Amino acid sequence: MAVRHQLISREPAVVWAVLEDPARYSEWVVGTASSAPAEGHWPEVGSSLTYTLRLGPKEFRGRTVVRRHEPPRWLELEAHSGLLGSARIALDIRSWGDETLVILDEHPLRGFGGTVHNLAIDAFLQVRHRDMLRRLAKVVEESPGRPMPGSPMNGGQGLGI
């Protein structure tokens, strides 16, 4: 199980605005080249979006389904990646003063990924999550809204995370 966290210099409402926009999924999910709504109204439970994943010159198509949506705290997804199987991706969104603490927990769930899940895969996921949470923070912090005191958007130094 790969768990990682990121402190984001914006209030939870701004984080939720990004998470609830299916068109922005590809902006913060590592390797995802594009995304589009598929079924239902994203991010209601059971709704889905499709995405294109690029690994070098190869492109793969996948689908992500919302399994739990309890704003402003929880968003849990199941990402289906064809032959690789599916993974559970849980985002725990916590108010942290005027900022937001995002805790990301992902693990293979079904198919090949679930069968071969081991420490090496968890290590890979940790690296991927570090980049994904950094990207999410950047997208959120550059989104419209009130900048946090001391953030780069407000002329300050920010947190440097």
FIKOLZA-1660 file (N, C-alpha, C; in steps of 0.1 Angstrom, whole numbers, plus 5000, padded with zeros to 4 digits):
% residues 161
   i   px   py   pz ch aa at
   1 5009 4988 5000  A  M  N
   1 5000 5000 5000  A  M CA
   1 5009 5012 5000  A  M  C
   2 5007 5021 4991  A  A  N
   2 5015 5033 4989  A  A CA
   2 5006 5045 4994  A  A  C
   3 5011 5051 5005  A  V  N
   3 5004 5063 5011  A  V CA
   3 5014 5075 5011  A  V  C
   4 5009 5086 5006  A  R  N
   4 5018 5098 5006  A  R CA
   4 5009 5110 5009  A  R  C
   5 5014 5121 5014  A  H  N
   5 5007 5133 5017  A  H CA
   5 5013 5146 5011  A  H  C
   6 5005 5156 5010  A  Q  N
   6 5010 5169 5005  A  Q CA
   6 5002 5180 5011  A  Q  C
   7 5008 5190 5016  A  L  N
   7 5002 5202 5021  A  L CA
   7 5001 5212 5010  A  L  C
   8 4988 5216 5007  A  I  N
   8 4985 5226 4996  A  I CA
   8 4981 5239 5002  A  I  C
   9 4987 5250 4997  A  S  N
   9 4985 5263 5002  A  S CA
   9 4972 5270 4997  A  S  C
  10 4962 5262 4998  A  R  N
  10 4948 5268 4995  A  R CA
  10 4938 5260 5003  A  R  C
  11 4926 5266 5004  A  E  N
  11 4916 5260 5012  A  E CA
  11 4910 5248 5005  A  E  C
  12 4904 5239 5013  A  P  N
  12 4898 5227 5007  A  P CA
  12 4888 5229 4995  A  P  C
  13 4881 5240 4995  A  A  N
  13 4871 5242 4984  A  A CA
  13 4878 5244 4971  A  A  C
  14 4890 5249 4971  A  V  N
  14 4897 5251 4958  A  V CA
  14 4903 5237 4954  A  V  C
  15 4907 5229 4963  A  V  N
  15 4912 5215 4960  A  V CA
  15 4900 5208 4954  A  V  C
  16 4888 5209 4960  A  W  N
  16 4877 5201 4955  A  W CA
  16 4873 5206 4941  A  W  C
  17 4874 5219 4939  A  A  N
  17 4870 5224 4925  A  A CA
  17 4879 5217 4915  A  A  C
  18 4891 5215 4917  A  V  N
  18 4900 5208 4908  A  V CA
  18 4896 5193 4907  A  V  C
  19 4895 5187 4918  A  L  N
  19 4892 5172 4918  A  L CA
  19 4878 5169 4911  A  L  C
  20 4869 5179 4912  A  E  N
  20 4856 5176 4907  A  E CA
  20 4854 5180 4892  A  E  C
  21 4865 5185 4886  A  D  N
  21 4865 5188 4872  A  D CA
  21 4872 5177 4863  A  D  C
  22 4864 5169 4856  A  P  N
  22 4870 5158 4849  A  P CA
  22 4880 5162 4838  A  P  C
  23 4878 5174 4833  A  A  N
  23 4888 5179 4822  A  A CA
  23 4902 5182 4828  A  A  C
  24 4902 5184 4842  A  R  N
  24 4915 5188 4848  A  R CA
  24 4923 5175 4853  A  R  C
  25 4916 5164 4853  A  Y  N
  25 4922 5151 4857  A  Y CA
  25 4936 5149 4851  A  Y  C
  26 4937 5151 4838  A  S  N
  26 4950 5149 4831  A  S CA
  26 4960 5159 4835  A  S  C
  27 4956 5170 4841  A  E  N
  27 4966 5180 4845  A  E CA
  27 4974 5176 4858  A  E  C
  28 4968 5167 4866  A  W  N
  28 4975 5164 4878  A  W CA
  28 4978 5149 4879  A  W  C
  29 4972 5140 4871  A  V  N
  29 4975 5126 4872  A  V CA
  29 4987 5123 4863  A  V  C
  30 4997 5118 4869  A  V  N
  30 5010 5115 4861  A  V CA
  30 5007 5105 4850  A  V  C
  31 5013 5109 4838  A  G  N
  31 5012 5100 4827  A  G CA
  31 4999 5101 4818  A  G  C
  32 4989 5108 4824  A  T  N
  32 4977 5110 4817  A  T CA
  32 4978 5121 4807  A  T  C
  33 4975 5118 4794  A  A  N
  33 4976 5128 4784  A  A CA
  33 4963 5136 4782  A  A  C
  34 4952 5129 4784  A  S  N
  34 4939 5136 4782  A  S CA
  34 4929 5128 4790  A  S  C
  35 4918 5135 4793  A  S  N
  35 4907 5129 4800  A  S CA
  35 4894 5136 4795  A  S  C
  36 4883 5128 4797  A  A  N
  36 4870 5133 4793  A  A CA
  36 4859 5125 4801  A  A  C
  37 4848 5132 4804  A  P  N
  37 4837 5125 4810  A  P CA
  37 4832 5113 4802  A  P  C
  38 4828 5103 4809  A  A  N
  38 4822 5091 4802  A  A CA
  38 4808 5089 4805  A  A  C
  39 4805 5084 4817  A  E  N
  39 4792 5081 4822  A  E CA
  39 4788 5089 4834  A  E  C
  40 4776 5093 4836  A  G  N
  40 4771 5099 4848  A  G CA
  40 4777 5114 4849  A  G  C
  41 4775 5119 4860  A  H  N
  41 4779 5133 4863  A  H CA
  41 4791 5133 4873  A  H  C
  42 4803 5135 4868  A  W  N
  42 4815 5134 4876  A  W CA
  42 4814 5145 4887  A  W  C
  43 4817 5141 4899  A  P  N
  43 4822 5129 4905  A  P CA
  43 4812 5122 4913  A  P  C
  44 4800 5121 4909  A  E  N
  44 4790 5113 4916  A  E CA
  44 4794 5099 4916  A  E  C
  45 4790 5091 4927  A  V  N
  45 4793 5077 4928  A  V CA
  45 4788 5070 4915  A  V  C
  46 4796 5062 4909  A  G  N
  46 4793 5054 4897  A  G CA
  46 4796 5062 4884  A  G  C
  47 4798 5075 4885  A  S  N
  47 4802 5082 4873  A  S CA
  47 4816 5078 4869  A  S  C
  48 4820 5081 4856  A  S  N
  48 4833 5077 4852  A  S CA
  48 4839 5087 4842  A  S  C
  49 4851 5086 4839  A  L  N
  49 4858 5094 4829  A  L CA
  49 4868 5084 4822  A  L  C
  50 4871 5088 4810  A  T  N
  50 4881 5080 4802  A  T CA
  50 4893 5088 4801  A  T  C
  51 4905 5081 4800  A  Y  N
  51 4917 5089 4799  A  Y CA
  51 4927 5081 4790  A  Y  C
  52 4936 5088 4785  A  T  N
  52 4947 5083 4777  A  T CA
  52 4960 5084 4785  A  T  C
  53 4967 5073 4786  A  L  N
  53 4979 5072 4794  A  L CA
  53 4990 5070 4784  A  L  C
  54 5001 5078 4786  A  R  N
  54 5013 5076 4777  A  R CA
  54 5024 5071 4785  A  R  C
  55 5030 5060 4780  A  L  N
  55 5042 5055 4786  A  L CA
  55 5052 5054 4774  A  L  C
  56 5061 5064 4774  A  G  N
  56 5070 5065 4762  A  G CA
  56 5062 5067 4750  A  G  C
  57 5065 5059 4739  A  P  N
  57 5058 5061 4726  A  P CA
  57 5044 5054 4726  A  P  C
  58 5041 5046 4736  A  K  N
  58 5029 5038 4737  A  K CA
  58 5018 5046 4743  A  K  C
  59 5005 5044 4738  A  E  N
  59 4993 5050 4744  A  E CA
  59 4984 5039 4748  A  E  C
  60 4978 5041 4760  A  F  N
  60 4968 5032 4765  A  F CA
  60 4956 5040 4769  A  F  C
  61 4944 5033 4768  A  R  N
  61 4932 5039 4772  A  R CA
  61 4927 5033 4785  A  R  C
  62 4922 5041 4793  A  G  N
  62 4917 5036 4806  A  G CA
  62 4904 5043 4810  A  G  C
  63 4898 5038 4821  A  R  N
  63 4886 5044 4826  A  R CA
  63 4887 5044 4841  A  R  C
  64 4882 5055 4847  A  T  N
  64 4882 5057 4862  A  T CA
  64 4868 5059 4866  A  T  C
  65 4864 5051 4876  A  V  N
  65 4850 5052 4882  A  V CA
  65 4851 5057 4896  A  V  C
  66 4841 5065 4899  A  V  N
  66 4840 5071 4913  A  V CA
  66 4833 5060 4922  A  V  C
  67 4840 5056 4932  A  R  N
  67 4834 5046 4942  A  R CA
  67 4829 5053 4955  A  R  C
  68 4835 5064 4958  A  R  N
  68 4831 5071 4970  A  R CA
  68 4833 5086 4968  A  R  C
  69 4823 5094 4971  A  H  N
  69 4824 5109 4969  A  H CA
  69 4816 5115 4981  A  H  C
  70 4824 5120 4991  A  E  N
  70 4819 5126 5002  A  E CA
  70 4826 5139 5005  A  E  C
  71 4822 5150 4997  A  P  N
  71 4829 5162 4999  A  P CA
  71 4825 5168 5013  A  P  C
  72 4833 5175 5020  A  P  N
  72 4847 5179 5015  A  P CA
  72 4858 5170 5019  A  P  C
  73 4855 5158 5022  A  R  N
  73 4866 5149 5028  A  R CA
  73 4871 5138 5020  A  R  C
  74 4863 5130 5012  A  W  N
  74 4867 5118 5006  A  W CA
  74 4864 5118 4991  A  W  C
  75 4873 5113 4983  A  L  N
  75 4871 5109 4969  A  L CA
  75 4879 5096 4967  A  L  C
  76 4871 5086 4964  A  E  N
  76 4878 5073 4961  A  E CA
  76 4874 5068 4947  A  E  C
  77 4885 5064 4940  A  L  N
  77 4883 5061 4926  A  L CA
  77 4888 5047 4923  A  L  C
  78 4883 5040 4913  A  E  N
  78 4889 5028 4908  A  E CA
  78 4893 5030 4894  A  E  C
  79 4906 5030 4892  A  A  N
  79 4912 5032 4878  A  A CA
  79 4914 5019 4871  A  A  C
  80 4907 5017 4860  A  H  N
  80 4908 5005 4852  A  H CA
  80 4918 5007 4841  A  H  C
  81 4928 4999 4840  A  S  N
  81 4939 5000 4831  A  S CA
  81 4941 4988 4822  A  S  C
  82 4930 4983 4817  A  G  N
  82 4931 4971 4808  A  G CA
  82 4938 4959 4813  A  G  C
  83 4948 4954 4807  A  L  N
  83 4955 4942 4811  A  L CA
  83 4962 4944 4824  A  L  C
  84 4965 4956 4828  A  L  N
  84 4972 4958 4841  A  L CA
  84 4962 4956 4853  A  L  C
  85 4949 4957 4850  A  G  N
  85 4939 4955 4861  A  G CA
  85 4934 4968 4866  A  G  C
  86 4930 4969 4878  A  S  N
  86 4925 4982 4884  A  S CA
  86 4932 4985 4897  A  S  C
  87 4931 4997 4901  A  A  N
  87 4937 5002 4913  A  A CA
  87 4927 5011 4921  A  A  C
  88 4927 5010 4934  A  R  N
  88 4920 5019 4943  A  R CA
  88 4928 5031 4946  A  R  C
  89 4922 5042 4944  A  I  N
  89 4929 5055 4946  A  I CA
  89 4920 5063 4955  A  I  C
  90 4925 5065 4968  A  A  N
  90 4917 5073 4978  A  A CA
  90 4924 5086 4981  A  A  C
  91 4916 5097 4980  A  L  N
  91 4921 5110 4984  A  L CA
  91 4913 5114 4996  A  L  C
  92 4921 5117 5007  A  D  N
  92 4915 5121 5020  A  D CA
  92 4919 5136 5020  A  D  C
  93 4909 5145 5020  A  I  N
  93 4911 5159 5020  A  I CA
  93 4908 5165 5034  A  I  C
  94 4918 5171 5040  A  R  N
  94 4917 5176 5054  A  R CA
  94 4920 5191 5054  A  R  C
  95 4911 5198 5061  A  S  N
  95 4914 5212 5063  A  S CA
  95 4926 5213 5073  A  S  C
  96 4936 5221 5070  A  W  N
  96 4948 5223 5079  A  W CA
  96 4950 5238 5081  A  W  C
  97 4942 5243 5090  A  G  N
  97 4943 5258 5091  A  G CA
  97 4937 5264 5079  A  G  C
  98 4944 5273 5072  A  D  N
  98 4939 5279 5060  A  D CA
  98 4944 5271 5048  A  D  C
  99 4950 5260 5050  A  E  N
  99 4956 5252 5039  A  E CA
  99 4948 5238 5039  A  E  C
 100 4953 5229 5030  A  T  N
 100 4947 5216 5029  A  T CA
 100 4957 5206 5029  A  T  C
 101 4955 5195 5037  A  L  N
 101 4964 5183 5037  A  L CA
 101 4957 5173 5029  A  L  C
 102 4963 5168 5018  A  V  N
 102 4958 5158 5010  A  V CA
 102 4966 5145 5012  A  V  C
 103 4959 5134 5016  A  I  N
 103 4965 5121 5018  A  I CA
 103 4961 5112 5007  A  I  C
 104 4970 5107 4999  A  L  N
 104 4968 5098 4988  A  L CA
 104 4971 5084 4992  A  L  C
 105 4962 5075 4990  A  D  N
 105 4964 5060 4993  A  D CA
 105 4960 5052 4980  A  D  C
 106 4970 5045 4974  A  E  N
 106 4967 5037 4962  A  E CA
 106 4972 5023 4964  A  E  C
 107 4965 5014 4959  A  H  N
 107 4970 5000 4958  A  H CA
 107 4963 4993 4947  A  H  C
 108 4970 4983 4941  A  P  N
 108 4964 4975 4930  A  P CA
 108 4952 4967 4936  A  P  C
 109 4941 4966 4929  A  L  N
 109 4929 4960 4934  A  L CA
 109 4925 4947 4927  A  L  C
 110 4925 4947 4913  A  R  N
 110 4921 4936 4905  A  R CA
 110 4931 4933 4894  A  R  C
 111 4931 4921 4889  A  G  N
 111 4939 4918 4877  A  G CA
 111 4954 4916 4880  A  G  C
 112 4961 4918 4869  A  F  N
 112 4976 4915 4870  A  F CA
 112 4983 4923 4881  A  F  C
 113 4979 4936 4882  A  G  N
 113 4985 4945 4892  A  G CA
 113 4983 4940 4906  A  G  C
 114 4971 4935 4909  A  G  N
 114 4967 4930 4922  A  G CA
 114 4975 4917 4925  A  G  C
 115 4977 4909 4914  A  T  N
 115 4983 4896 4916  A  T CA
 115 4998 4897 4919  A  T  C
 116 5005 4906 4912  A  V  N
 116 5019 4908 4914  A  V CA
 116 5023 4919 4924  A  V  C
 117 5014 4925 4931  A  H  N
 117 5016 4936 4940  A  H CA
 117 5027 4932 4950  A  H  C
 118 5038 4940 4951  A  N  N
 118 5049 4938 4960  A  N CA
 118 5055 4951 4964  A  N  C
 119 5066 4950 4972  A  L  N
 119 5073 4962 4976  A  L CA
 119 5079 4970 4965  A  L  C
 120 5083 4964 4954  A  A  N
 120 5089 4971 4943  A  A CA
 120 5078 4980 4936  A  A  C
 121 5066 4974 4935  A  I  N
 121 5055 4982 4930  A  I CA
 121 5051 4994 4939  A  I  C
 122 5051 4991 4952  A  D  N
 122 5049 5002 4962  A  D CA
 122 5059 5013 4960  A  D  C
 123 5072 5009 4958  A  A  N
 123 5082 5019 4957  A  A CA
 123 5080 5028 4944  A  A  C
 124 5076 5021 4933  A  F  N
 124 5073 5029 4921  A  F CA
 124 5061 5038 4924  A  F  C
 125 5051 5033 4931  A  L  N
 125 5039 5042 4934  A  L CA
 125 5043 5054 4942  A  L  C
 126 5052 5052 4952  A  Q  N
 126 5056 5063 4960  A  Q CA
 126 5062 5074 4951  A  Q  C
 127 5071 5071 4942  A  V  N
 127 5077 5080 4933  A  V CA
 127 5066 5087 4924  A  V  C
 128 5057 5079 4919  A  R  N
 128 5046 5085 4911  A  R CA
 128 5037 5094 4919  A  R  C
 129 5034 5090 4931  A  H  N
 129 5026 5098 4940  A  H CA
 129 5032 5112 4944  A  H  C
 130 5045 5111 4946  A  R  N
 130 5052 5124 4949  A  R CA
 130 5050 5134 4938  A  R  C
 131 5052 5129 4926  A  D  N
 131 5050 5138 4914  A  D CA
 131 5035 5142 4912  A  D  C
 132 5026 5132 4914  A  M  N
 132 5012 5135 4912  A  M CA
 132 5007 5145 4922  A  M  C
 133 5011 5144 4935  A  L  N
 133 5007 5154 4945  A  L CA
 133 5013 5167 4943  A  L  C
 134 5025 5168 4938  A  R  N
 134 5032 5180 4935  A  R CA
 134 5024 5187 4924  A  R  C
 135 5020 5179 4914  A  R  N
 135 5013 5185 4903  A  R CA
 135 4999 5190 4907  A  R  C
 136 4992 5182 4916  A  L  N
 136 4979 5186 4921  A  L CA
 136 4981 5199 4929  A  L  C
 137 4991 5200 4937  A  A  N
 137 4993 5213 4944  A  A CA
 137 4995 5225 4935  A  A  C
 138 5003 5223 4924  A  K  N
 138 5005 5233 4915  A  K CA
 138 4992 5238 4908  A  K  C
 139 4985 5228 4903  A  V  N
 139 4972 5231 4896  A  V CA
 139 4963 5239 4906  A  V  C
 140 4962 5234 4918  A  V  N
 140 4953 5240 4928  A  V CA
 140 4957 5254 4931  A  V  C
 141 4970 5255 4934  A  E  N
 141 4976 5268 4938  A  E CA
 141 4975 5279 4927  A  E  C
 142 4975 5274 4915  A  E  N
 142 4974 5284 4903  A  E CA
 142 4959 5286 4899  A  E  C
 143 4950 5279 4906  A  S  N
 143 4936 5281 4903  A  S CA
 143 4930 5294 4908  A  S  C
 144 4920 5300 4902  A  P  N
 144 4914 5312 4907  A  P CA
 144 4909 5311 4921  A  P  C
 145 4910 5322 4928  A  G  N
 145 4906 5322 4943  A  G CA
 145 4916 5330 4950  A  G  C
 146 4914 5331 4963  A  R  N
 146 4922 5339 4972  A  R CA
 146 4935 5333 4974  A  R  C
 147 4947 5339 4971  A  P  N
 147 4960 5334 4974  A  P CA
 147 4962 5334 4989  A  P  C
 148 4970 5324 4993  A  M  N
 148 4973 5322 5007  A  M CA
 148 4984 5333 5010  A  M  C
 149 4984 5338 5023  A  P  N
 149 4995 5347 5027  A  P CA
 149 5008 5340 5026  A  P  C
 150 5018 5346 5020  A  G  N
 150 5032 5340 5019  A  G CA
 150 5033 5331 5007  A  G  C
 151 5022 5329 4999  A  S  N
 151 5024 5320 4988  A  S CA
 151 5030 5327 4976  A  S  C
 152 5037 5320 4967  A  P  N
 152 5043 5326 4955  A  P CA
 152 5033 5335 4948  A  P  C
 153 5020 5331 4947  A  M  N
 153 5010 5339 4940  A  M CA
 153 5008 5353 4947  A  M  C
 154 5012 5354 4960  A  N  N
 154 5009 5366 4967  A  N CA
 154 5023 5373 4970  A  N  C
 155 5033 5369 4962  A  G  N
 155 5046 5376 4963  A  G CA
 155 5055 5371 4975  A  G  C
 156 5050 5361 4982  A  G  N
 156 5058 5355 4993  A  G CA
 156 5066 5343 4989  A  G  C
 157 5072 5337 4998  A  Q  N
 157 5081 5326 4995  A  Q CA
 157 5074 5312 4994  A  Q  C
 158 5062 5311 4999  A  G  N
 158 5055 5298 4999  A  G CA
 158 5061 5288 5008  A  G  C
 159 5057 5275 5006  A  L  N
 159 5062 5264 5014  A  L CA
 159 5073 5257 5009  A  L  C
 160 5075 5258 4996  A  G  N
 160 5086 5250 4989  A  G CA
 160 5085 5235 4990  A  G  C
 161 5073 5231 4990  A  I  N
 161 5070 5216 4991  A  I CA
 161 5071 5210 4977  A  I  C
% end
